[in-house]
């Protein structure tokens, strides 16, 4: 199974465990109905991956750190293989900011930026 699929399944299951319904999750991620959430959470649909253009909503809803978001984005890109990757300009700019935050946090944690 794809790494990004596993990450999505784990985080969405945690939200279900917190009491969110699939309908609630769909609303937070911008889906018109919960069917796609069901597919994201199921091993029966291994090729159903979270769109990169929904990553910002996913990261916010699941409270991902900048580093977790970076790891997910890299896994999601790798999981795409040779397939085209849909990425809006606004998502690309947001990812650059997140990558910058992750890099700053990593430098700060290492003490190199002091």
Biopython code that builds the backbone (N, CA, C, O; Angstrom):
import numpy as np
from Bio.PDB.StructureBuilder import StructureBuilder

atoms = [
    (1, "UNK", "N", (0.850, -1.182, 0.000)),
    (1, "UNK", "CA", (0.000, 0.000, 0.000)),
    (1, "UNK", "C", (0.899, 1.249, 0.000)),
    (1, "UNK", "O", (1.978, 1.251, 0.592)),
    (2, "UNK", "N", (0.440, 2.283, -0.659)),
    (2, "UNK", "CA", (1.179, 3.536, -0.732)),
    (2, "UNK", "C", (1.351, 4.159, 0.652)),
    (2, "UNK", "O", (0.464, 4.076, 1.501)),
    (3, "UNK", "N", (2.496, 4.776, 0.858)),
    (3, "UNK", "CA", (2.775, 5.415, 2.147)),
    (3, "UNK", "C", (1.787, 6.545, 2.412)),
    (3, "UNK", "O", (1.280, 6.670, 3.526)),
    (4, "UNK", "N", (1.506, 7.366, 1.407)),
    (4, "UNK", "CA", (0.579, 8.486, 1.632)),
    (4, "UNK", "C", (-0.823, 7.977, 1.967)),
    (4, "UNK", "O", (-1.532, 8.592, 2.763)),
    (5, "UNK", "N", (-1.218, 6.876, 1.374)),
    (5, "UNK", "CA", (-2.527, 6.281, 1.675)),
    (5, "UNK", "C", (-2.565, 5.839, 3.137)),
    (5, "UNK", "O", (-3.561, 6.066, 3.825)),
    (6, "UNK", "N", (-1.493, 5.211, 3.614)),
    (6, "UNK", "CA", (-1.417, 4.781, 5.007)),
    (6, "UNK", "C", (-1.516, 5.975, 5.957)),
    (6, "UNK", "O", (-2.212, 5.912, 6.971)),
    (7, "UNK", "N", (-0.825, 7.053, 5.627)),
    (7, "UNK", "CA", (-0.847, 8.255, 6.466)),
    (7, "UNK", "C", (-2.263, 8.806, 6.548)),
    (7, "UNK", "O", (-2.747, 9.128, 7.633)),
    (8, "UNK", "N", (-2.922, 8.915, 5.408)),
    (8, "UNK", "CA", (-4.294, 9.439, 5.376)),
    (8, "UNK", "C", (-5.217, 8.535, 6.182)),
    (8, "UNK", "O", (-6.021, 9.018, 6.979)),
    (9, "UNK", "N", (-5.105, 7.234, 5.978)),
    (9, "UNK", "CA", (-5.972, 6.302, 6.699)),
    (9, "UNK", "C", (-5.782, 6.440, 8.214)),
    (9, "UNK", "O", (-6.761, 6.463, 8.960)),
    (10, "UNK", "N", (-4.544, 6.531, 8.667)),
    (10, "UNK", "CA", (-4.263, 6.649, 10.101)),
    (10, "UNK", "C", (-4.844, 7.929, 10.686)),
    (10, "UNK", "O", (-5.494, 7.904, 11.732)),
    (11, "UNK", "N", (-4.608, 9.038, 10.011)),
    (11, "UNK", "CA", (-5.083, 10.327, 10.535)),
    (11, "UNK", "C", (-6.607, 10.436, 10.488)),
    (11, "UNK", "O", (-7.217, 10.956, 11.423)),
    (12, "UNK", "N", (-7.219, 9.956, 9.420)),
    (12, "UNK", "CA", (-8.678, 10.028, 9.347)),
    (12, "UNK", "C", (-9.326, 9.072, 10.341)),
    (12, "UNK", "O", (-10.367, 9.393, 10.914)),
    (13, "UNK", "N", (-8.725, 7.902, 10.554)),
    (13, "UNK", "CA", (-9.259, 6.991, 11.563)),
    (13, "UNK", "C", (-9.157, 7.617, 12.956)),
    (13, "UNK", "O", (-10.047, 7.431, 13.785)),
    (14, "UNK", "N", (-8.089, 8.350, 13.214)),
    (14, "UNK", "CA", (-7.949, 9.044, 14.503)),
    (14, "UNK", "C", (-9.072, 10.061, 14.676)),
    (14, "UNK", "O", (-9.586, 10.237, 15.781)),
    (15, "UNK", "N", (-9.454, 10.732, 13.589)),
    (15, "UNK", "CA", (-10.559, 11.697, 13.658)),
    (15, "UNK", "C", (-11.883, 10.990, 13.915)),
    (15, "UNK", "O", (-12.722, 11.493, 14.662)),
    (16, "UNK", "N", (-12.071, 9.833, 13.301)),
    (16, "UNK", "CA", (-13.276, 9.036, 13.569)),
    (16, "UNK", "C", (-13.289, 8.622, 15.038)),
    (16, "UNK", "O", (-14.331, 8.676, 15.691)),
    (17, "UNK", "N", (-12.144, 8.214, 15.552)),
    (17, "UNK", "CA", (-12.040, 7.817, 16.951)),
    (17, "UNK", "C", (-12.332, 8.983, 17.899)),
    (17, "UNK", "O", (-12.788, 8.776, 19.023)),
    (18, "UNK", "N", (-12.065, 10.219, 17.435)),
    (18, "UNK", "CA", (-12.363, 11.417, 18.226)),
    (18, "UNK", "C", (-13.848, 11.773, 18.179)),
    (18, "UNK", "O", (-14.307, 12.641, 18.921)),
    (19, "UNK", "N", (-14.597, 11.095, 17.299)),
    (19, "UNK", "CA", (-16.031, 11.334, 17.225)),
    (19, "UNK", "C", (-16.517, 12.004, 15.953)),
    (19, "UNK", "O", (-17.710, 12.277, 15.818)),
    (20, "UNK", "N", (-15.615, 12.273, 15.019)),
    (20, "UNK", "CA", (-16.027, 12.864, 13.748)),
    (20, "UNK", "C", (-16.643, 11.787, 12.863)),
    (20, "UNK", "O", (-16.140, 10.666, 12.796)),
    (21, "UNK", "N", (-17.721, 12.129, 12.195)),
    (21, "UNK", "CA", (-18.316, 11.214, 11.221)),
    (21, "UNK", "C", (-17.614, 11.417, 9.880)),
    (21, "UNK", "O", (-16.903, 12.402, 9.680)),
    (22, "UNK", "N", (-17.824, 10.470, 8.965)),
    (22, "UNK", "CA", (-17.244, 10.647, 7.634)),
    (22, "UNK", "C", (-17.846, 11.865, 6.938)),
    (22, "UNK", "O", (-17.189, 12.505, 6.117)),
    (23, "UNK", "N", (-19.089, 12.182, 7.266)),
    (23, "UNK", "CA", (-19.718, 13.388, 6.716)),
    (23, "UNK", "C", (-19.012, 14.640, 7.235)),
    (23, "UNK", "O", (-18.778, 15.581, 6.477)),
    (24, "UNK", "N", (-18.673, 14.652, 8.523)),
    (24, "UNK", "CA", (-17.930, 15.780, 9.100)),
    (24, "UNK", "C", (-16.569, 15.932, 8.426)),
    (24, "UNK", "O", (-16.156, 17.035, 8.069)),
    (25, "UNK", "N", (-15.888, 14.813, 8.261)),
    (25, "UNK", "CA", (-14.561, 14.828, 7.637)),
    (25, "UNK", "C", (-14.654, 15.349, 6.210)),
    (25, "UNK", "O", (-13.835, 16.163, 5.783)),
    (26, "UNK", "N", (-15.652, 14.879, 5.479)),
    (26, "UNK", "CA", (-15.845, 15.337, 4.094)),
    (26, "UNK", "C", (-16.020, 16.847, 4.048)),
    (26, "UNK", "O", (-15.465, 17.518, 3.178)),
    (27, "UNK", "N", (-16.785, 17.371, 4.976)),
    (27, "UNK", "CA", (-17.011, 18.824, 5.013)),
    (27, "UNK", "C", (-15.698, 19.569, 5.274)),
    (27, "UNK", "O", (-15.414, 20.570, 4.616)),
    (28, "UNK", "N", (-14.904, 19.091, 6.223)),
    (28, "UNK", "CA", (-13.631, 19.741, 6.552)),
    (28, "UNK", "C", (-12.636, 19.678, 5.402)),
    (28, "UNK", "O", (-11.825, 20.587, 5.225)),
    (29, "UNK", "N", (-12.699, 18.603, 4.622)),
    (29, "UNK", "CA", (-11.758, 18.444, 3.510)),
    (29, "UNK", "C", (-12.288, 19.007, 2.195)),
    (29, "UNK", "O", (-11.586, 19.010, 1.184)),
    (30, "UNK", "N", (-13.527, 19.480, 2.216)),
    (30, "UNK", "CA", (-14.083, 20.114, 1.031)),
    (30, "UNK", "C", (-14.721, 19.166, 0.029)),
    (30, "UNK", "O", (-14.870, 19.515, -1.142)),
    (31, "UNK", "N", (-15.098, 17.975, 0.471)),
    (31, "UNK", "CA", (-15.782, 17.033, -0.410)),
    (31, "UNK", "C", (-17.288, 17.231, -0.285)),
    (31, "UNK", "O", (-17.777, 17.486, 0.815)),
    (32, "UNK", "N", (-18.040, 17.120, -1.389)),
    (32, "UNK", "CA", (-19.487, 17.328, -1.320)),
    (32, "UNK", "C", (-20.243, 16.225, -0.582)),
    (32, "UNK", "O", (-21.345, 16.456, -0.083)),
    (33, "UNK", "N", (-19.660, 15.030, -0.508)),
    (33, "UNK", "CA", (-20.305, 13.930, 0.222)),
    (33, "UNK", "C", (-19.232, 13.021, 0.803)),
    (33, "UNK", "O", (-18.067, 13.122, 0.416)),
    (34, "UNK", "N", (-19.602, 12.132, 1.726)),
    (34, "UNK", "CA", (-18.609, 11.303, 2.415)),
    (34, "UNK", "C", (-18.104, 10.091, 1.633)),
    (34, "UNK", "O", (-17.245, 9.363, 2.130)),
    (35, "UNK", "N", (-18.608, 9.860, 0.439)),
    (35, "UNK", "CA", (-18.186, 8.679, -0.319)),
    (35, "UNK", "C", (-16.676, 8.645, -0.556)),
    (35, "UNK", "O", (-16.043, 7.598, -0.422)),
    (36, "UNK", "N", (-16.110, 9.786, -0.904)),
    (36, "UNK", "CA", (-14.677, 9.812, -1.185)),
    (36, "UNK", "C", (-13.878, 9.577, 0.094)),
    (36, "UNK", "O", (-12.814, 8.958, 0.052)),
    (37, "UNK", "N", (-14.375, 10.060, 1.224)),
    (37, "UNK", "CA", (-13.707, 9.815, 2.503)),
    (37, "UNK", "C", (-13.681, 8.314, 2.779)),
    (37, "UNK", "O", (-12.672, 7.778, 3.238)),
    (38, "UNK", "N", (-14.784, 7.646, 2.499)),
    (38, "UNK", "CA", (-14.839, 6.187, 2.674)),
    (38, "UNK", "C", (-13.771, 5.506, 1.828)),
    (38, "UNK", "O", (-13.112, 4.573, 2.286)),
    (39, "UNK", "N", (-13.601, 5.971, 0.602)),
    (39, "UNK", "CA", (-12.605, 5.385, -0.290)),
    (39, "UNK", "C", (-11.186, 5.674, 0.200)),
    (39, "UNK", "O", (-10.306, 4.818, 0.099)),
    (40, "UNK", "N", (-10.965, 6.882, 0.730)),
    (40, "UNK", "CA", (-9.649, 7.217, 1.260)),
    (40, "UNK", "C", (-9.285, 6.352, 2.464)),
    (40, "UNK", "O", (-8.115, 6.040, 2.686)),
    (41, "UNK", "N", (-10.298, 5.970, 3.235)),
    (41, "UNK", "CA", (-10.076, 5.213, 4.463)),
    (41, "UNK", "C", (-10.077, 3.704, 4.247)),
    (41, "UNK", "O", (-9.872, 2.945, 5.194)),
    (42, "UNK", "N", (-10.302, 3.266, 3.029)),
    (42, "UNK", "CA", (-10.444, 1.833, 2.756)),
    (42, "UNK", "C", (-9.251, 1.275, 1.988)),
    (42, "UNK", "O", (-8.753, 1.900, 1.052)),
    (43, "UNK", "N", (-8.803, 0.094, 2.394)),
    (43, "UNK", "CA", (-7.756, -0.611, 1.662)),
    (43, "UNK", "C", (-8.284, -1.188, 0.350)),
    (43, "UNK", "O", (-7.503, -1.594, -0.510)),
    (44, "UNK", "N", (-9.602, -1.224, 0.197)),
    (44, "UNK", "CA", (-10.209, -1.758, -1.031)),
    (44, "UNK", "C", (-9.953, -0.849, -2.232)),
    (44, "UNK", "O", (-10.091, -1.273, -3.379)),
    (45, "UNK", "N", (-9.576, 0.409, -1.963)),
    (45, "UNK", "CA", (-9.335, 1.378, -3.034)),
    (45, "UNK", "C", (-7.905, 1.904, -2.928)),
    (45, "UNK", "O", (-7.698, 3.066, -2.581)),
    (46, "UNK", "N", (-6.914, 1.056, -3.226)),
    (46, "UNK", "CA", (-5.515, 1.453, -3.024)),
    (46, "UNK", "C", (-5.054, 2.598, -3.918)),
    (46, "UNK", "O", (-4.081, 3.283, -3.601)),
    (47, "UNK", "N", (-5.739, 2.803, -5.019)),
    (47, "UNK", "CA", (-5.326, 3.876, -5.929)),
    (47, "UNK", "C", (-6.011, 5.202, -5.628)),
    (47, "UNK", "O", (-5.719, 6.210, -6.271)),
    (48, "UNK", "N", (-6.920, 5.211, -4.656)),
    (48, "UNK", "CA", (-7.594, 6.454, -4.273)),
    (48, "UNK", "C", (-6.700, 7.179, -3.287)),
    (48, "UNK", "O", (-6.573, 6.790, -2.126)),
    (49, "UNK", "N", (-6.079, 8.249, -3.783)),
    (49, "UNK", "CA", (-5.141, 9.028, -2.980)),
    (49, "UNK", "C", (-5.680, 10.441, -2.778)),
    (49, "UNK", "O", (-6.443, 10.952, -3.598)),
    (50, "UNK", "N", (-5.277, 11.056, -1.687)),
    (50, "UNK", "CA", (-5.685, 12.427, -1.417)),
    (50, "UNK", "C", (-5.021, 13.358, -2.422)),
    (50, "UNK", "O", (-3.809, 13.298, -2.630)),
    (51, "UNK", "N", (-5.809, 14.205, -3.034)),
    (51, "UNK", "CA", (-5.276, 15.179, -3.986)),
    (51, "UNK", "C", (-4.351, 16.148, -3.262)),
    (51, "UNK", "O", (-4.625, 16.561, -2.135)),
    (52, "UNK", "N", (-3.261, 16.504, -3.915)),
    (52, "UNK", "CA", (-2.341, 17.488, -3.339)),
    (52, "UNK", "C", (-3.056, 18.814, -3.079)),
    (52, "UNK", "O", (-2.678, 19.557, -2.174)),
    (53, "UNK", "N", (-4.083, 19.109, -3.871)),
    (53, "UNK", "CA", (-4.816, 20.356, -3.686)),
    (53, "UNK", "C", (-5.714, 20.331, -2.455)),
    (53, "UNK", "O", (-6.283, 21.359, -2.087)),
    (54, "UNK", "N", (-5.849, 19.184, -1.818)),
    (54, "UNK", "CA", (-6.599, 19.083, -0.556)),
    (54, "UNK", "C", (-5.665, 18.924, 0.646)),
    (54, "UNK", "O", (-6.116, 18.761, 1.779)),
    (55, "UNK", "N", (-4.384, 18.972, 0.385)),
    (55, "UNK", "CA", (-3.401, 18.775, 1.448)),
    (55, "UNK", "C", (-3.482, 19.855, 2.523)),
    (55, "UNK", "O", (-3.342, 19.549, 3.708)),
    (56, "UNK", "N", (-3.701, 21.085, 2.146)),
    (56, "UNK", "CA", (-3.778, 22.169, 3.127)),
    (56, "UNK", "C", (-4.931, 21.924, 4.097)),
    (56, "UNK", "O", (-4.761, 22.065, 5.308)),
    (57, "UNK", "N", (-6.089, 21.563, 3.581)),
    (57, "UNK", "CA", (-7.250, 21.283, 4.434)),
    (57, "UNK", "C", (-6.981, 20.063, 5.309)),
    (57, "UNK", "O", (-7.338, 20.056, 6.487)),
    (58, "UNK", "N", (-6.356, 19.031, 4.744)),
    (58, "UNK", "CA", (-6.032, 17.816, 5.491)),
    (58, "UNK", "C", (-5.051, 18.122, 6.623)),
    (58, "UNK", "O", (-5.255, 17.696, 7.760)),
    (59, "UNK", "N", (-3.995, 18.857, 6.309)),
    (59, "UNK", "CA", (-2.983, 19.192, 7.312)),
    (59, "UNK", "C", (-3.579, 20.019, 8.443)),
    (59, "UNK", "O", (-3.260, 19.806, 9.613)),
    (60, "UNK", "N", (-4.439, 20.955, 8.092)),
    (60, "UNK", "CA", (-5.083, 21.791, 9.098)),
    (60, "UNK", "C", (-6.035, 20.969, 9.963)),
    (60, "UNK", "O", (-5.995, 21.054, 11.190)),
    (61, "UNK", "N", (-6.882, 20.182, 9.328)),
    (61, "UNK", "CA", (-7.870, 19.374, 10.043)),
    (61, "UNK", "C", (-7.207, 18.353, 10.968)),
    (61, "UNK", "O", (-7.689, 18.107, 12.074)),
    (62, "UNK", "N", (-6.113, 17.767, 10.518)),
    (62, "UNK", "CA", (-5.431, 16.721, 11.298)),
    (62, "UNK", "C", (-4.300, 17.277, 12.171)),
    (62, "UNK", "O", (-3.582, 16.517, 12.820)),
    (63, "UNK", "N", (-4.147, 18.606, 12.182)),
    (63, "UNK", "CA", (-3.129, 19.273, 13.004)),
    (63, "UNK", "C", (-1.719, 18.746, 12.727)),
    (63, "UNK", "O", (-0.955, 18.490, 13.658)),
    (64, "UNK", "N", (-1.381, 18.586, 11.456)),
    (64, "UNK", "CA", (-0.050, 18.124, 11.097)),
    (64, "UNK", "C", (0.963, 19.235, 11.312)),
    (64, "UNK", "O", (0.677, 20.402, 11.048)),
    (65, "UNK", "N", (2.137, 18.875, 11.787)),
    (65, "UNK", "CA", (3.230, 19.840, 11.893)),
    (65, "UNK", "C", (3.765, 20.102, 10.485)),
    (65, "UNK", "O", (3.408, 19.410, 9.532)),
    (66, "UNK", "N", (4.611, 21.097, 10.377)),
    (66, "UNK", "CA", (5.223, 21.391, 9.081)),
    (66, "UNK", "C", (6.032, 20.189, 8.595)),
    (66, "UNK", "O", (6.004, 19.863, 7.408)),
    (67, "UNK", "N", (6.751, 19.530, 9.502)),
    (67, "UNK", "CA", (7.560, 18.374, 9.108)),
    (67, "UNK", "C", (6.674, 17.207, 8.678)),
    (67, "UNK", "O", (6.990, 16.525, 7.703)),
    (68, "UNK", "N", (5.577, 16.966, 9.384)),
    (68, "UNK", "CA", (4.655, 15.898, 8.991)),
    (68, "UNK", "C", (4.037, 16.194, 7.623)),
    (68, "UNK", "O", (3.856, 15.294, 6.803)),
    (69, "UNK", "N", (3.720, 17.460, 7.393)),
    (69, "UNK", "CA", (3.150, 17.865, 6.103)),
    (69, "UNK", "C", (4.172, 17.659, 4.998)),
    (69, "UNK", "O", (3.830, 17.181, 3.917)),
    (70, "UNK", "N", (5.409, 18.013, 5.257)),
    (70, "UNK", "CA", (6.481, 17.823, 4.285)),
    (70, "UNK", "C", (6.650, 16.343, 3.964)),
    (70, "UNK", "O", (6.744, 15.967, 2.795)),
    (71, "UNK", "N", (6.689, 15.507, 4.988)),
    (71, "UNK", "CA", (6.836, 14.060, 4.765)),
    (71, "UNK", "C", (5.669, 13.507, 3.954)),
    (71, "UNK", "O", (5.856, 12.687, 3.055)),
    (72, "UNK", "N", (4.448, 13.973, 4.287)),
    (72, "UNK", "CA", (3.289, 13.504, 3.540)),
    (72, "UNK", "C", (3.382, 13.936, 2.079)),
    (72, "UNK", "O", (3.142, 13.131, 1.179)),
    (73, "UNK", "N", (3.726, 15.193, 1.838)),
    (73, "UNK", "CA", (3.795, 15.702, 0.468)),
    (73, "UNK", "C", (4.815, 14.913, -0.357)),
    (73, "UNK", "O", (4.555, 14.571, -1.511)),
    (74, "UNK", "N", (5.966, 14.629, 0.236)),
    (74, "UNK", "CA", (6.987, 13.856, -0.480)),
    (74, "UNK", "C", (6.478, 12.444, -0.765)),
    (74, "UNK", "O", (6.667, 11.926, -1.865)),
    (75, "UNK", "N", (5.832, 11.819, 0.228)),
    (75, "UNK", "CA", (5.276, 10.472, 0.020)),
    (75, "UNK", "C", (4.206, 10.494, -1.057)),
    (75, "UNK", "O", (4.139, 9.593, -1.893)),
    (76, "UNK", "N", (3.372, 11.522, -1.036)),
    (76, "UNK", "CA", (2.278, 11.615, -2.019)),
    (76, "UNK", "C", (2.831, 11.774, -3.426)),
    (76, "UNK", "O", (2.321, 11.167, -4.369)),
    (77, "UNK", "N", (3.867, 12.582, -3.573)),
    (77, "UNK", "CA", (4.498, 12.768, -4.881)),
    (77, "UNK", "C", (5.116, 11.448, -5.348)),
    (77, "UNK", "O", (4.967, 11.061, -6.507)),
    (78, "UNK", "N", (5.807, 10.764, -4.442)),
    (78, "UNK", "CA", (6.424, 9.470, -4.788)),
    (78, "UNK", "C", (5.366, 8.444, -5.162)),
    (78, "UNK", "O", (5.564, 7.657, -6.089)),
    (79, "UNK", "N", (4.243, 8.445, -4.448)),
    (79, "UNK", "CA", (3.178, 7.475, -4.718)),
    (79, "UNK", "C", (2.508, 7.704, -6.071)),
    (79, "UNK", "O", (1.835, 6.811, -6.585)),
    (80, "UNK", "N", (2.683, 8.874, -6.644)),
    (80, "UNK", "CA", (2.073, 9.190, -7.940)),
    (80, "UNK", "C", (2.774, 8.466, -9.082)),
    (80, "UNK", "O", (2.201, 8.281, -10.156)),
    (81, "UNK", "N", (4.007, 8.061, -8.843)),
    (81, "UNK", "CA", (4.754, 7.394, -9.912)),
    (81, "UNK", "C", (4.910, 8.318, -11.104)),
    (81, "UNK", "O", (5.318, 9.470, -10.958)),
    (82, "UNK", "N", (4.588, 7.818, -12.265)),
    (82, "UNK", "CA", (4.702, 8.599, -13.492)),
    (82, "UNK", "C", (3.413, 9.337, -13.850)),
    (82, "UNK", "O", (3.358, 10.058, -14.846)),
    (83, "UNK", "N", (2.378, 9.152, -13.032)),
    (83, "UNK", "CA", (1.099, 9.814, -13.312)),
    (83, "UNK", "C", (1.232, 11.322, -13.089)),
    (83, "UNK", "O", (1.988, 11.758, -12.221)),
    (84, "UNK", "N", (0.503, 12.108, -13.864)),
    (84, "UNK", "CA", (0.540, 13.560, -13.665)),
    (84, "UNK", "C", (0.050, 13.911, -12.259)),
    (84, "UNK", "O", (-0.850, 13.262, -11.724)),
    (85, "UNK", "N", (0.640, 14.922, -11.681)),
    (85, "UNK", "CA", (0.285, 15.363, -10.343)),
    (85, "UNK", "C", (-0.396, 16.720, -10.444)),
    (85, "UNK", "O", (0.202, 17.692, -10.906)),
    (86, "UNK", "N", (-1.640, 16.780, -10.012)),
    (86, "UNK", "CA", (-2.394, 18.026, -10.064)),
    (86, "UNK", "C", (-2.010, 18.887, -8.874)),
    (86, "UNK", "O", (-2.119, 18.457, -7.726)),
    (87, "UNK", "N", (-1.559, 20.108, -9.151)),
    (87, "UNK", "CA", (-1.103, 20.999, -8.093)),
    (87, "UNK", "C", (-1.388, 22.437, -8.504)),
    (87, "UNK", "O", (-0.793, 22.951, -9.451)),
    (88, "UNK", "N", (-2.301, 23.080, -7.785)),
    (88, "UNK", "CA", (-2.638, 24.465, -8.116)),
    (88, "UNK", "C", (-1.512, 25.394, -7.665)),
    (88, "UNK", "O", (-0.683, 25.028, -6.832)),
    (89, "UNK", "N", (-1.500, 26.577, -8.220)),
    (89, "UNK", "CA", (-0.487, 27.573, -7.865)),
    (89, "UNK", "C", (-0.568, 27.905, -6.377)),
    (89, "UNK", "O", (0.460, 28.012, -5.708)),
    (90, "UNK", "N", (-1.779, 28.069, -5.858)),
    (90, "UNK", "CA", (-1.924, 28.422, -4.442)),
    (90, "UNK", "C", (-1.422, 27.294, -3.534)),
    (90, "UNK", "O", (-0.823, 27.559, -2.492)),
    (91, "UNK", "N", (-1.665, 26.039, -3.924)),
    (91, "UNK", "CA", (-1.163, 24.906, -3.144)),
    (91, "UNK", "C", (0.357, 24.852, -3.205)),
    (91, "UNK", "O", (1.011, 24.580, -2.198)),
    (92, "UNK", "N", (0.917, 25.107, -4.372)),
    (92, "UNK", "CA", (2.373, 25.106, -4.528)),
    (92, "UNK", "C", (3.010, 26.177, -3.648)),
    (92, "UNK", "O", (4.005, 25.912, -2.974)),
    (93, "UNK", "N", (2.451, 27.371, -3.646)),
    (93, "UNK", "CA", (2.991, 28.454, -2.815)),
    (93, "UNK", "C", (2.856, 28.116, -1.331)),
    (93, "UNK", "O", (3.766, 28.383, -0.545)),
    (94, "UNK", "N", (1.724, 27.530, -0.949)),
    (94, "UNK", "CA", (1.529, 27.129, 0.449)),
    (94, "UNK", "C", (2.559, 26.071, 0.841)),
    (94, "UNK", "O", (3.121, 26.132, 1.935)),
    (95, "UNK", "N", (2.811, 25.104, -0.041)),
    (95, "UNK", "CA", (3.800, 24.062, 0.243)),
    (95, "UNK", "C", (5.199, 24.653, 0.417)),
    (95, "UNK", "O", (5.954, 24.208, 1.281)),
    (96, "UNK", "N", (5.548, 25.645, -0.391)),
    (96, "UNK", "CA", (6.851, 26.306, -0.220)),
    (96, "UNK", "C", (6.964, 26.930, 1.168)),
    (96, "UNK", "O", (8.015, 26.841, 1.803)),
    (97, "UNK", "N", (5.883, 27.564, 1.648)),
    (97, "UNK", "CA", (5.896, 28.155, 2.996)),
    (97, "UNK", "C", (6.045, 27.065, 4.056)),
    (97, "UNK", "O", (6.816, 27.218, 5.003)),
    (98, "UNK", "N", (5.310, 25.972, 3.899)),
    (98, "UNK", "CA", (5.390, 24.853, 4.850)),
    (98, "UNK", "C", (6.797, 24.263, 4.849)),
    (98, "UNK", "O", (7.351, 23.977, 5.910)),
    (99, "UNK", "N", (7.376, 24.080, 3.666)),
    (99, "UNK", "CA", (8.729, 23.535, 3.584)),
    (99, "UNK", "C", (9.717, 24.459, 4.290)),
    (99, "UNK", "O", (10.634, 23.995, 4.968)),
    (100, "UNK", "N", (9.526, 25.762, 4.129)),
    (100, "UNK", "CA", (10.380, 26.740, 4.815)),
    (100, "UNK", "C", (10.248, 26.622, 6.326)),
    (100, "UNK", "O", (11.245, 26.669, 7.046)),
    (101, "UNK", "N", (9.006, 26.469, 6.812)),
    (101, "UNK", "CA", (8.776, 26.307, 8.249)),
    (101, "UNK", "C", (9.438, 25.028, 8.759)),
    (101, "UNK", "O", (10.043, 25.027, 9.831)),
    (102, "UNK", "N", (9.324, 23.950, 8.001)),
    (102, "UNK", "CA", (9.927, 22.680, 8.404)),
    (102, "UNK", "C", (11.449, 22.808, 8.453)),
    (102, "UNK", "O", (12.089, 22.293, 9.370)),
    (103, "UNK", "N", (12.014, 23.480, 7.487)),
    (103, "UNK", "CA", (13.464, 23.673, 7.450)),
    (103, "UNK", "C", (13.928, 24.521, 8.632)),
    (103, "UNK", "O", (14.925, 24.195, 9.277)),
    (104, "UNK", "N", (13.212, 25.604, 8.915)),
    (104, "UNK", "CA", (13.562, 26.457, 10.065)),
    (104, "UNK", "C", (13.496, 25.669, 11.364)),
    (104, "UNK", "O", (14.385, 25.785, 12.208)),
    (105, "UNK", "N", (12.453, 24.873, 11.529)),
    (105, "UNK", "CA", (12.297, 24.073, 12.746)),
    (105, "UNK", "C", (13.443, 23.072, 12.878)),
    (105, "UNK", "O", (13.965, 22.851, 13.971)),
    (106, "UNK", "N", (13.824, 22.475, 11.762)),
    (106, "UNK", "CA", (14.913, 21.487, 11.773)),
    (106, "UNK", "C", (16.241, 22.154, 12.124)),
    (106, "UNK", "O", (17.024, 21.609, 12.901)),
    (107, "UNK", "N", (16.497, 23.339, 11.551)),
    (107, "UNK", "CA", (17.730, 24.069, 11.841)),
    (107, "UNK", "C", (17.747, 24.501, 13.303)),
    (107, "UNK", "O", (18.768, 24.383, 13.980)),
    (108, "UNK", "N", (16.612, 25.002, 13.783)),
    (108, "UNK", "CA", (16.523, 25.437, 15.169)),
    (108, "UNK", "C", (16.737, 24.267, 16.132)),
    (108, "UNK", "O", (17.429, 24.407, 17.141)),
    (109, "UNK", "N", (16.144, 23.119, 15.818)),
    (109, "UNK", "CA", (16.275, 21.932, 16.673)),
    (109, "UNK", "C", (17.715, 21.425, 16.727)),
    (109, "UNK", "O", (18.157, 20.876, 17.737)),
    (110, "UNK", "N", (18.434, 21.618, 15.625)),
    (110, "UNK", "CA", (19.824, 21.144, 15.579)),
    (110, "UNK", "C", (20.789, 22.120, 16.247)),
    (110, "UNK", "O", (21.943, 21.786, 16.514)),
    (111, "UNK", "N", (20.294, 23.343, 16.515)),
    (111, "UNK", "CA", (21.163, 24.358, 17.131)),
    (111, "UNK", "C", (22.038, 25.070, 16.133)),
    (111, "UNK", "O", (22.840, 25.920, 16.521)),
    (112, "UNK", "N", (21.911, 24.750, 14.851)),
    (112, "UNK", "CA", (22.765, 25.358, 13.827)),
    (112, "UNK", "C", (22.412, 26.812, 13.565)),
    (112, "UNK", "O", (23.253, 27.585, 13.103)),
    (113, "UNK", "N", (21.173, 27.189, 13.857)),
    (113, "UNK", "CA", (20.753, 28.563, 13.565)),
    (113, "UNK", "C", (21.023, 29.526, 14.701)),
    (113, "UNK", "O", (20.713, 30.712, 14.586)),
    (114, "UNK", "N", (21.587, 29.051, 15.784)),
    (114, "UNK", "CA", (21.816, 29.907, 16.955)),
    (114, "UNK", "C", (23.061, 30.738, 16.823)),
    (114, "UNK", "O", (23.388, 31.508, 17.725)),
]
sb = StructureBuilder()
sb.init_structure("model")
sb.init_model(0)
sb.init_chain("A")
sb.init_seg("    ")
for serial, (resi, resn, name, xyz) in enumerate(atoms, 1):
    if name == "N":
        sb.init_residue(resn, " ", resi, " ")
    sb.init_atom(name, np.array(xyz, "f"), 0.0, 1.0, " ", f" {name:<3s}", serial, name[0])
structure = sb.get_structure()
